[in-house]
């Protein structure tokens, strides 16, 4: 019997990419390939790239070199957002054999059998992103504790700093029925929590067919999707990964507040707390609307965790503008920040804007907001000390410990107990750990519960 060819994967970027990499791995496995770890050496390496930051672009070249050090004769395939944006640049990277764009990603098996080291440089199959109008469902499956389920792709928004519409195409979605079917399949695999993912998740419901330049009317909205998923009794938990403030409706917030399966945890991109920057970024809201959304969440769910994304150093952001953002966030009842340093992306309007902020100043502002984030996260954790909350218990990198997250996203650590991983149990939250990264916790009952 012939030894199966091996394939290894490496993912850069967002959780959406991780869900798609898992789907690609299942495609290979279904065709007789043996998935192996990246460090073990493989016949084929698949790199799923991101292009949100400049560092992600550079990382692509580094990963290709690492793959070829492990197996010099391996074939290297690059796909993902960077591959759609700069396919021919990637094809010139020594060792790259195949570059697949957004429309070709899930047809990868149609191309790999034609790979040959004799071709000189990488083959490119990357069509125009405007022609990408189909939705490919995917979900991650690894440690059985949590799965990232892709329900939406692409984006119709035109934020001035963002390349995602150029990399992933127009907004399009799965159907409610297919998402529910995938959720049931994930539950049957033993997974306890699903995180819904998409490029613009709240825009769920867009069809894929375009007739005479017009999309069909939405057959369902995001609220319809989460209502249907709330009926999947085989799953204990759902989380909403990230949702735009203008799409986070009062109806969605109120539904989560009453749901037993949707966790009181929201990640809502802000990007700037200054209306001048929001206008220049071409965001579809102003900061008063964002503050209103936070207020509504906290009124209905005082214990809810709220995270937000912020970009510092955007063109034209003065010191006064930055301080305006800092003070806005300081007073806002959010639990943590994801802080990004603005980096110029080719072919975006922001790249040609006046008022470029010096790199050192961008780093300083990033550091200041990260400090504010740490203070907010620790205060949020400390506010729950002494309370009892349900935790989905997980493996810890230290085998003597277990970790996990409460329903409202407080990270906990506790001594390992056999049979408790991938169960949900009520735990008592104690003081913060020495590094402040989690709360020390104690399991109150050894009888796992569904919720």
LINCORBEL-V105444 format. One record per pair of residues at least 4 apart in sequence whose C-alpha atoms are under 6 Angstrom apart, sorted by the first residue. I is the first residue (numbers start at 1). GAP is how many residues later the second one is. Records with the same first field share a line. If there is no record, write none. Layout:
# LINCORBEL-V105444
I = GAP ; GAP
This chain:
# LINCORBEL-V105444
4 = 29
5 = 28
6 = 27 ; 28 ; 29 ; 36 ; 37
7 = 28 ; 35 ; 36 ; 37 ; 38
8 = 27 ; 28 ; 29 ; 30 ; 34 ; 37
9 = 36 ; 37 ; 38
10 = 37
11 = 37
12 = 37 ; 38
13 = 37
16 = 181
19 = 119 ; 120 ; 121 ; 129
20 = 118
22 = 118
23 = 115
26 = 4
28 = 5
29 = 4 ; 5
41 = 29 ; 30
43 = 31
44 = 30 ; 31 ; 32
45 = 31
46 = 31 ; 32
47 = 31
48 = 31 ; 32
49 = 31 ; 32 ; 33
50 = 6 ; 31 ; 32
51 = 5 ; 30 ; 31
68 = 4
76 = 20 ; 21
77 = 20 ; 21 ; 22
78 = 21
79 = 4 ; 20 ; 21 ; 22
81 = 86
82 = 4
83 = 4 ; 18
84 = 17 ; 18 ; 83
85 = 82
91 = 5 ; 31
96 = 26
97 = 25
98 = 24 ; 25 ; 26
99 = 25
100 = 4 ; 5 ; 25 ; 26
101 = 4 ; 25
103 = 29
129 = 40
130 = 39
133 = 75
134 = 74
138 = 12
139 = 9 ; 10 ; 11
140 = 7 ; 8
141 = 6
144 = 46 ; 47
145 = 46 ; 47 ; 277
146 = 45 ; 47 ; 48
147 = 47
148 = 46 ; 47
149 = 47 ; 48
150 = 47 ; 48
151 = 22 ; 23 ; 47
152 = 20 ; 21 ; 46 ; 49 ; 52
153 = 18 ; 19 ; 45 ; 46
154 = 14 ; 15 ; 16 ; 17 ; 45
155 = 10 ; 15 ; 16 ; 45
156 = 14 ; 15
159 = 122 ; 123 ; 124
160 = 121 ; 122 ; 188 ; 189 ; 190
161 = 187 ; 189
164 = 4
165 = 4
172 = 34 ; 35 ; 36
173 = 31 ; 32 ; 33
176 = 49
187 = 4 ; 48
192 = 43 ; 44
193 = 44 ; 45
194 = 44
195 = 43 ; 44 ; 45 ; 46
196 = 44 ; 45
197 = 44
201 = 42
202 = 20 ; 41 ; 45
204 = 17 ; 18
205 = 13 ; 15 ; 16
206 = 12
210 = 4 ; 5
220 = 4
223 = 29
236 = 25 ; 214 ; 215
237 = 24 ; 25
238 = 23 ; 24
239 = 23 ; 24
242 = 25 ; 26
243 = 25
244 = 24 ; 25
245 = 23 ; 45
250 = 4
256 = 6
263 = 144
264 = 40 ; 144
265 = 39 ; 40 ; 41 ; 143
266 = 40
267 = 39 ; 40 ; 41
268 = 40
269 = 39 ; 40
270 = 38 ; 39 ; 40
271 = 38 ; 39 ; 40
272 = 38
273 = 14 ; 52 ; 55
274 = 51
275 = 11
277 = 4
278 = 5
297 = 4
298 = 4
304 = 104
305 = 30 ; 103
306 = 28 ; 29
307 = 27 ; 28 ; 29 ; 30
308 = 29
309 = 28 ; 29 ; 30
310 = 29
311 = 29 ; 30 ; 31
312 = 29 ; 30
313 = 29 ; 44 ; 49
314 = 28
315 = 40 ; 41
316 = 39
317 = 4
326 = 4
335 = 41 ; 42 ; 45
336 = 37 ; 40 ; 41
337 = 36
344 = 7
378 = 4
385 = 44 ; 45
386 = 43 ; 44
387 = 41 ; 42
388 = 39 ; 40
389 = 17 ; 37 ; 38
390 = 16 ; 35 ; 36
391 = 14 ; 15 ; 33 ; 34
392 = 12 ; 13 ; 31 ; 32
393 = 10 ; 11 ; 28 ; 29 ; 30
394 = 8 ; 9 ; 10 ; 27 ; 28
395 = 7
396 = 5 ; 6 ; 7
400 = 16
401 = 13 ; 14 ; 15
402 = 11 ; 12 ; 13 ; 14
403 = 9 ; 10
404 = 7 ; 8
405 = 4 ; 5 ; 6
406 = 4
411 = 27
412 = 26 ; 27 ; 28 ; 29
413 = 27 ; 28
414 = 27
423 = 25
424 = 24 ; 25
425 = 23 ; 24
426 = 18
427 = 15 ; 16 ; 17
428 = 13 ; 14
429 = 12
430 = 9 ; 10 ; 11
431 = 8 ; 9
432 = 4 ; 6 ; 7 ; 8
433 = 5 ; 6 ; 7
